């Protein structure tokens, strides 16, 4: 019998992979060629995280811009 464990998807999965890559690199125990591979994975996951955050920022902009419940694109102002 398997437990219903929520799967990490999207941002959370990419962040977990990025954190794992950073931990491996910080350990200093990787050979140079392996460190380069792990670094490459880390860069890719960092880019995915950045894209996900940009997408969320746009959605927040849309939600905050209209007080009447309608949606439109507008600038995001830090509060």
Residue pairs with C-beta under 8 A, 6 or more apart in sequence:
8 16
10 52
11 48
11 49
11 52
11 53
11 56
14 45
14 48
14 49
14 52
15 45
15 49
17 41
17 42
17 45
18 42
18 45
18 46
18 49
21 38
21 39
21 41
21 42
21 45
22 42
24 30
24 35
24 38
25 35
25 38
25 39
25 42
30 38
57 76
58 73
58 76
60 76
61 73
61 74
61 75
61 76
62 71
62 72
62 73
62 74
63 71
64 74
64 76
65 71
65 72
65 73
65 74
66 72
